Amino acid sequence: AGCLDNFLGDDVDVLSWDYSMNEAGGVADGLEAYIRRGLSMKRQPMLIVKDTSINIAQERYDLIQSYVETGALKDPIVLSTEDKIDSFLHLKGDFLPEGFREWRKFGAPKGAPGQTSHHPGVKEHEMYGWLLTMHFLAVLELVAFFVSKGNGNEDFSITVLEEGSLVEKRYLPAPIHGKSIAPAELFSIFYGQDATSPPVNKLMSWEMTPVHCRTTYDPILKNNLQDIVVSDTSGHDLDIMLPRGAKLYNKGWVLDLGQGEKAAKKKIERYGGVRYID
């Protein structure tokens, strides 16, 4: 969460995350840190979350609802389909709708990595696309309706934010989770702190702590970790997939990948990379 600017830039309009694959059960600590860091970004991007069954992830659903009710989070989308699709997948033959046929078929070649039960197939990806499309189409239809009424409608207006008009200081509600974070000094990095000059609205009195992140994770837009190594690098001009021995390591700073990561990359390369960047 602390490196969002590095990966996405500071003018991103939409943030998304698949917490059904990244947090066990209904744990909500990480999602809250992600939401708070997103809300502190320049354009306060829209949030799209893919999550698992509400029977498991109730805590995360409640968290998002709480941020909506305080007014901090505007128009988030939560894609939760597991509880609904099971009733369709049990149908047989012609009773099974077209969109649910070959549900577990992947677009990657047979034998390519990643074709596991917790990864969605082609049809499931298409369904997510349709769900998002219908949401945005509904918004466009509403806008088109009001625009067609002309300028005489005083109840509706479209505001375009100019670059200089973006609010620099944003306040957030107090965090709900993160009590178990240790050491305690890390808490403010993930969730912020009470504002030194709080606003009038006491329910929105927290602000995020500035975080300066450097990373080698690709793809990255700025603040590459390698930029702060100004001398004594070793083997920087070699292909990242080539082995580095003790001779290079003894000379200075070395950028390298673990053996497990190199093995994974080699396996993916046999299938054209399957559009995967890591």
C-alpha positions in Angstrom: 0.0 0.0 0.0 2.8 2.4 0.7 4.2 2.1 -2.8 1.1 2.9 -4.8 2.6 6.1 -6.2 5.6 4.2 -7.4 3.6 1.6 -9.3 0.6 3.7 -10.5 1.7 7.4 -10.5 0.0 10.1 -8.5 -2.9 10.8 -11.0 -4.5 7.3 -11.0 -8.3 7.2 -11.2 -9.1 3.6 -10.2 -7.5 1.2 -7.7 -8.3 -2.5 -7.6 -7.2 -5.4 -5.5 -8.0 -9.1 -5.3 -8.2 -9.7 -1.6 -9.8 -13.1 -2.1 -6.3 -14.3 -3.1 -4.2 -12.2 -0.7 -5.7 -12.3 2.8 -6.7 -15.4 4.5 -10.3 -15.7 5.7 -11.9 -12.4 6.6 -8.8 -10.5 7.7 -9.3 -6.8 7.0 -6.1 -5.2 8.3 -4.4 -5.0 4.9 -7.5 -3.9 3.1 -7.9 -0.9 5.4 -4.3 0.2 5.0 -4.8 0.0 1.2 -8.0 2.0 1.4 -6.5 4.7 3.5 -3.4 5.1 1.4 -5.6 5.2 -1.8 -7.8 7.9 -0.2 -4.7 10.0 0.5 -3.7 10.0 -3.2 -4.1 13.1 -5.3 -7.3 12.1 -7.2 -8.8 9.8 -4.5 -9.2 7.0 -7.0 -12.3 4.8 -7.1 -11.9 1.4 -5.4 -12.7 -2.0 -7.0 -12.3 -5.0 -4.8 -12.6 -8.7 -5.8 -13.4 -10.7 -2.7 -14.6 -14.1 -1.7 -17.9 -15.3 -0.1 -19.5 -13.0 2.3 -19.7 -15.9 4.7 -15.9 -15.8 5.0 -15.1 -12.1 4.3 -17.8 -10.4 6.3 -15.2 -8.3 8.2 -13.9 -6.8 5.0 -17.4 -6.0 3.7 -18.3 -4.3 7.0 -15.0 -2.3 6.8 -15.9 -1.0 3.3 -19.5 -0.2 4.4 -18.1 1.8 7.3 -15.9 4.0 5.1 -18.9 4.6 2.8 -21.1 5.6 5.7 -18.6 8.2 7.0 -18.3 9.7 3.5 -14.7 8.9 3.1 -15.1 6.3 0.4 -17.2 7.2 -2.7 -18.8 4.6 -4.9 -16.7 1.5 -4.3 -17.4 -1.7 -6.2 -17.1 -5.1 -4.5 -17.1 -8.1 -6.8 -18.3 -11.1 -4.8 -19.7 -13.9 -7.0 -19.0 -17.2 -5.2 -22.3 -17.4 -3.4 -24.3 -16.8 -6.6 -22.5 -18.7 -9.3 -22.6 -22.1 -7.5 -26.3 -22.4 -8.2 -25.6 -22.0 -11.9 -22.6 -24.3 -12.1 -24.8 -27.2 -10.7 -27.0 -27.1 -13.8 -26.5 -29.6 -16.5 -26.7 -29.7 -20.3 -28.8 -27.0 -22.1 -30.0 -25.7 -18.7 -26.5 -24.3 -18.1 -26.3 -20.7 -19.4 -23.8 -20.0 -22.1 -21.7 -17.7 -19.9 -21.0 -20.6 -17.4 -20.0 -23.3 -19.9 -16.3 -24.2 -19.9 -16.1 -22.3 -16.6 -12.7 -23.7 -15.6 -11.1 -23.3 -19.1 -8.0 -21.0 -19.1 -6.8 -18.8 -21.9 -3.1 -19.9 -21.4 -1.8 -23.0 -23.1 -2.3 -26.3 -21.4 0.4 -26.9 -18.8 1.1 -23.3 -18.2 1.5 -22.3 -14.6 -1.3 -20.7 -12.6 -4.1 -23.0 -13.7 -5.4 -23.7 -10.2 -8.8 -23.6 -8.6 -8.3 -20.2 -7.0 -7.4 -18.5 -10.3 -10.4 -17.5 -12.5 -10.7 -18.9 -16.0 -11.6 -17.0 -19.1 -15.4 -17.0 -18.6 -15.1 -15.8 -15.0 -12.9 -12.9 -16.2 -15.5 -12.1 -18.8 -18.2 -12.0 -16.2 -16.2 -9.5 -14.1 -15.9 -7.4 -17.2 -19.6 -7.4 -17.8 -20.4 -6.6 -14.1 -18.1 -3.6 -14.3 -19.4 -2.5 -17.7 -23.0 -2.5 -16.4 -22.1 -0.4 -13.4 -20.4 2.2 -15.5 -23.1 2.2 -18.2 -25.7 2.9 -15.6 -23.6 6.0 -14.6 -23.3 7.1 -18.2 -27.0 6.7 -18.8 -27.7 9.0 -15.8 -25.2 11.6 -17.0 -26.7 11.4 -20.5 -30.2 11.9 -19.2 -29.3 15.1 -17.2 -27.1 16.5 -20.0 -30.1 16.0 -22.4 -32.2 18.3 -20.1 -29.9 21.2 -20.9 -28.4 23.8 -18.5 -31.8 24.6 -17.0 -31.5 21.7 -14.5 -30.1 23.3 -11.3 -30.1 19.9 -9.5 -27.3 18.5 -11.6 -23.8 19.8 -12.6 -20.6 18.2 -13.8 -17.5 19.5 -12.2 -14.1 19.0 -13.9 -11.2 19.3 -11.4 -8.4 21.4 -12.7 -4.9 20.4 -11.7 -4.5 23.3 -9.3 -7.8 22.7 -7.6 -7.1 19.3 -6.1 -7.3 19.3 -2.3 -3.9 18.7 -0.8 -5.0 17.9 2.8 -7.4 15.0 3.3 -8.8 13.8 6.6 -9.9 10.2 7.3 -11.9 8.5 10.0 -10.0 6.7 12.8 -8.8 3.3 11.7 -10.8 0.2 12.7 -8.2 -2.4 12.5 -4.4 -2.8 13.0 -4.4 -3.2 16.8 -2.1 -6.2 16.5 0.6 -4.5 14.5 4.1 -4.8 16.1 6.2 -2.9 16.7 3.7 -0.1 17.5 5.8 2.4 15.5 4.7 0.7 12.2 1.0 1.6 13.0 1.3 5.2 11.6 2.9 3.9 8.4 -0.1 1.8 7.6 -3.0 3.8 9.1 -1.8 7.4 9.7 -2.2 9.4 12.9 -4.4 11.9 14.6 -4.1 15.3 12.8 -2.1 17.9 14.6 -4.6 20.5 13.4 -7.8 18.5 13.2 -10.8 19.7 11.1 -14.2 20.7 12.4 -15.6 17.2 11.5 -14.4 15.1 14.5 -15.3 11.9 12.7 -12.7 12.7 10.1 -9.7 13.7 12.2 -6.9 11.5 11.0 -4.3 12.0 8.3 -1.9 9.6 6.5 1.8 9.7 7.4 3.9 10.5 4.3 5.7 7.4 3.1 8.7 7.4 0.7 9.0 4.1 -1.0 11.8 2.7 -3.1 11.5 -0.7 -4.8 12.8 -2.9 -7.6 9.4 -4.5 -8.2 8.3 -4.2 -11.8 6.6 -2.4 -13.5 7.6 0.8 -11.6 7.2 4.5 -12.6 9.5 6.2 -10.2 11.8 5.9 -7.2 13.6 2.7 -8.3 15.7 1.3 -5.5 18.8 1.1 -7.8 18.8 4.9 -8.1 20.1 5.4 -4.6 23.1 3.1 -5.2 25.6 5.7 -6.6 28.7 3.6 -6.6 30.2 0.1 -6.1 27.6 -1.7 -8.2 28.6 -5.1 -9.5 27.2 -7.0 -12.5 24.5 -4.4 -13.2 24.9 -4.8 -17.0 24.3 -8.5 -16.9 21.0 -10.2 -17.8 19.0 -10.5 -14.5 18.4 -14.2 -15.3 22.1 -15.0 -15.3 23.7 -16.4 -12.1 25.7 -14.2 -9.9 28.6 -15.8 -8.0 30.6 -14.9 -4.9 33.1 -12.9 -7.1 30.4 -10.4 -8.0 28.9 -10.2 -4.5 32.4 -9.5 -3.0 32.8 -6.5 -5.3 29.8 -4.4 -4.3 26.0 -4.0 -4.6 24.4 -6.7 -6.7 20.8 -6.8 -8.1 19.7 -10.4 -8.2 16.7 -12.7 -8.0 16.2 -15.7 -5.8 16.5 -19.2 -7.4 12.8 -19.8 -6.9 11.8 -16.6 -8.8 14.2 -17.4 -11.6 12.8 -20.9 -12.0 9.3 -19.4 -12.1 10.2 -16.9 -14.8 11.8 -19.6 -16.9 8.7 -21.7 -16.7 6.5 -18.8 -17.7 8.8 -17.9 -20.6 8.1 -21.3 -22.3 4.5 -20.1 -22.7 5.3 -16.6 -23.9 5.2 -15.0 -20.5 1.3 -15.4 -20.3 1.1 -11.6 -19.9 2.5 -11.8 -16.4 4.9 -9.2 -15.0 6.7 -9.6 -11.7 
